[in-house]
Amino acid sequence: QPAGNRRGAGGWGEPAGRTIYQDRPEDRGNQRNPQIDNQGSLKTESPLIVIVGPTGIGKSALALRLALENNGEIISADSRQIYRYMDIGTAKPSRDERTRIPHHLIDIVDPDENFSLAEFQKTANQAINNIQRNGKLPLLVGGTGQYIKAITEGWTIPKVAPDYELRARLEKRAENGEGDNLHKELEKIDPEGAKQIDKRNVRRVIRALEVVMTSGTAFSKLTGKSRPPYQIFTIGLTADRKTLYQRTDSRADKMIETGLIGEVEKLMRMGYSPELPAMSGIGYRQISKYLKGEASLAAAVDNIKTETHRFIRHQYNWFRLDDEGIRWYDIGNPDTESTIMRAVVRLRQSAATSQPASQTQEITPE
């Protein structure tokens, strides 16, 4: 299939019908999990560990250790790791790590294909359910707020096909500093929808406007939330901003050293335009400009670091430190990892005896 600028079906709306998650033979008719009844249904809500936090904080490394110690599998909630051929700039787990522990929702579409939020939600839930049926522990891990919330809050996602031309026009206005105006326009045509969406979440504001303008129905009437069928325990990793910025600055330098320029160059040779949404991610956008002669390498790397700092601040809008549903741990505390490990063991023991436990009880430092 040739690369190019084609637009696949999907976007934020209904899945286009392709099958991303394939049931493995061991997922069918498996009765190793004592919580499964004779009809193959889970008797009780099984645990789902969710690991969130800003980029570069160490979520993937913690998830790998937890999975190794607790017979787990990892579901990526990273909107960039879904793309094939984009490894260094997305900080994907290594091939060795993915061999040691099964990872889901990584390398599932090409860079010029769309992958909708609805498609992510459906595919991630399939993966979680099959992992649980096998008596294993699913870990949902990533920094993409919409991906995490779609699962943990059971979002109902509007079944309205994307209008890419309209979206592009709205995105252009946002880029020109009209983000607040877009939210005000949403307030006029869907007041309830505007109340539900933080004006700083420009992407979601744009999707809401797109849904209303395309369907003629208020975004708020097409969305909702329902309690997901999991016993969810959310772990948040954090650190002071200086530490976070130092970590991500070092990671940016390492990405350059380990071949990010060559990776972007190869993608462009394969026919993937820098204008594609996939190529707009931090690192790919800046290096594309460098390769086109629009910026020096030093300027590109400096911009990668600056944009990553901005992205970290944005992520804390999704994963707030005062969110009572998240148990936060500072990575600077030497006891953090051992405390989390013990908490997860206690959670699994509680689930095995079908005794529901509150997140506060289970994920509290000893």
N, C-alpha and C positions, 0 to 999 in steps of 0.2 A: 504494500500500500504506500504510494508515494507521499512524502511529507509536503506540507505546504500551508496555506492559510485557510484551509477548509474549516467550516464551523459545524461541529457535530451537534446533534440534538442534546438537550439537557439544560445547562445553565443552572438556575435555582429551582426550576420547575420539576415536572414529573419526569422520572427516568425514561430514557429513550428505548428501553426494551432489551438492551444488551445484558448479558449475564456476566457479572464481574466475579462473584463469589461462587465457586463450584463446591458442592458437597464432596468431601472426601469419602472413600469407602468406609473408613472408621466412624464417620458421622452418621451413617445410616443404620438404624436398628441397633444402636449401641446401648447396652444396658449396664455398663460398668458403673454408672452413676447411681448410687442408691436412692437419690432424690427423684428418680424417673419412675413413673407408674407404668402399668402394662400397656397403656395407649401411647407411651413415648412422651408424655407431658411431664414437666417438672412439677413435683408435688408442692414445693415451697419456692419462694424467691431465692435464687442463688446469688452469691456475692459477685459484684463487679467492682474491681478496683479502678479508680480513675486517678491519673497523675497529671496535674496541670502546673502551670507556672510560665515565666517568661522564657524566651528563646535563650539557649546556651546555659541554662541553669543546671542541667544534668538529669533531665527527666528520663531520657532513653537509657542512660547507664543504670539508674535506679530500677527502672522497669525490668531490665535484663537480669539484674541480681534477684529481684523479687520473683521473676518467672522461673529462674533456675532453682531457687530454694522452695518454691511452692507449686511446682508442676503447672506452670502457667503458660499462656500464649498471649502475644501482644497484638493489639489492634491500633494501628497508627491513626491519630486524629490530627494529621498535618496536611494542609491543603496543597503543599508543594511536593511532598514525597509520593503523591499518587502518580507522578509523571516518570515515565521511562527516560533513560539517558541523562537524567539530571540528578547526579549523585553527590558530587562534592558541595555544590552550592546549597543543597537542601539538607546536608549533614545526615544522610541516610545511615542506618545501621550497616555495618560492614557485612560482606557475604558470610564471613565466619560467624558473626553474631546471629545472622538470620538462619544459618545452618544449625546452630546450637539451640535456638528457640524459634518456633514458628512465628512469623510476623505476617499480619494481614493488612490489606489496603496500602501496599507499597508497590510501585511499578505496575499499575493496572491500566493506565491509558497513555497514549502518546501525547507529546507536548501540544499538538494542534487539535486535540479532542477536548470537548467539554465534559465535565463530571459534576452533576448537579448536587445540591445539598440534599435533595430528596433521595438521590441515588446513593449518596454516602450513608444516609440514615438507614436505608433499607439494607444495604450491604453490610454495614457494621453490626446491625441487629442480628442479621443472619449468622455472622461470624461469632458473635457473643453467645447466641443460643446454642450453636453447635459445639463450641468450646465447653460450655456448661454441661451439655448432654454427655460429653465424654468424661465428666467428673474432673475437669481441669479448671484452672482459675483464669478468667479473662482479665486483661489489663488494658484499659483504654488510655492511650498516652499521647499527648500532643499539646500544642499551643494555639490551635485554631479554635477560637471561642465558639463560633457557630457550629462547628462539628461536635464539640463537647456538649454544648447546650441542647443540640437537637436530640442527643441520646439521653442525657441525664434529666432533661425536663420534658421529654416526650413531645417535642414540637409537632404540631400539625402544619404541614408545609403546603402552601397553595398549589393546586394542580393547574397552573397557568403557564403556558409555554413562554419562554423568554422572547422578548423583542429586542434583538441585538442592536438595531439601528437606534431605537429610542434610548436604550441603555447607554450606548456610546455618546449620545448627545448629552445625557444627564451627567455622565462621568466627566465629560469635557467641561461642563459648567462647574462641577465640583473642583476640578483641577484648577480652574480659574478663580477659585476663592468664593464660590457661591454655595458652599455646603449648607450654611445656615438658611439661605433663601430656599433651598430645596426642602428643608424640614418645615419651613413656614408654609410652603405650597401644600405639603402633605397635611398640615394642620387644617387647611381650608377644605380639602376634599375628603379627608378621613381623620377627624379629630381624635377618635379613639386609637387609631393606628399610630398617630403621631405621639400620643401619650406613652405608648408601649415601646417606642424606639428612641434611644438616646440619640440626640442630634449629632453627636460625635461619631456615631456608627453610620458613616456616610453610605457605605455599601448597602446596608439594610434599608436606609431611607430611599435609596435609588430603586431597590427592588420593590419596595412598597408602592412607590409612584408608578413604576412599570406595571405592576399588577392592576392597580386602579385604572390607569389610562388604557390598558389593553383589554381588561375584562369588563370595566364599568362597575365592578363590585368592590366595596371597601376591603382593603387588605385585612382589617381587623375582623371582618366577618368570615374570612377564609383561613384564619390562623387560630391556633389554640395550643393548649398544653394538656397532657394527660400523664398520670403517674406511670413511669416505666416499670416493667415487671422484674426489676432487679433489686437486690439489697446493695445499694450504692454507697461506697466509702471513698470520698475524694480527698486525696493528699495533694497539698500545694507546696511546692518548693520555692523559696524566695531567698533574697540576700539584699544588702544595701545597694543602692544604685551604683556607687563607685565600684564595688566588686563586680556587679553585673556588667558594667561597661568595660571593665578591664578584661573580663572573660570573653566577651563577644569581640572586642578589638583583637585580642590574641587569636581568636578563632578565625577572624577575617584574614589575618596575616597568614595563618596556617593553610587556609583554603587556597590562597594565591600560591603558596609554596608547593602544595600538593596537586596543582593542576587545574584550578578553576578556569584560567584563561584558555587552556586547551580544550576543556569541556565545552565552553561557550562557543569557541571557534568550530568545533566539530558539529555542534547543533546547527550552527548557521550554514555549514557546508551541507548538512543533511536536508536543508531547505526550510528549517524552522525560523520564521521571521522574528526579529526582535520585537515586532509589534504584537505578537501573540500574547494573550493573557498569561500563559505559563512563563513566558520570558520576561514578564514585568516584575518578577520577584526580585527581592533584594539580592544583589550579587550579579545576577544575570543581566539586569537592566544596565548597571554601571559598566560591566565588562563589555557588553555589546557596544556601548558608546565609545569605549576605549578602542575596540577593534575597528570601529568605523572612523576612527580619527577625530571623534568629537570631544575627546577628553584625554588627558594624560593618565598614565597608570596611577600615579600618585594621587591625582584628583579623584579617580574612580574608586580607589581603595578608601580614601578619606570619606567619600560619599557613602560607601557601603557601611562604614562605621557609624556615621551620623544617622543614616536611615534606620540602622538597627537599634540605635538608642531610642529613636522616635517610636519604633515598633514595640519596644519593650514597654514604653509608657502606655501605648495603646492596649497592649495585652492586659495590663492591670485594670483597664476599664471592664474587661470581660471577667477577669478573675480578681475580684476585689479582696483586699486584705481583711475587710470587715464582713465578708460573706460567711455566715454561720454554717453553711453547708460544706465549707472547705476547712480542713485541719492543716494549718500552715506550719512549715518547718524551715528554719533558717539553715542553709547548708554550711554556715560557719560554725555551727554547733557540732562538736565532735561526736555527740551521742545521737545525732539525728538519724543516721542510717540504722543503727541497732534498735532504736526506739520504734521506727517504722516496721522493721522486720518482725519484732515481737508483736506489734499490733496486728499485723496481717495474719500471723500464726493464730492469734486468739480469735480473729474474725472467722478463719476457716474452721476452727474447732467449734465455734458457736453455730456456724451454718451446718456442720456435720451432725450436730445433735438437734437440728431444727429449732434452735432457740434464737429468735431474732434479737439482735443487740443494736442499740442506738449507736450512731456514729460517734457521739460524744464519749460513750463508754469505751468503744473499741480503739479509737485513734487518739487517745490522750496520752501524753508523755507520762512515764512512770515516775 
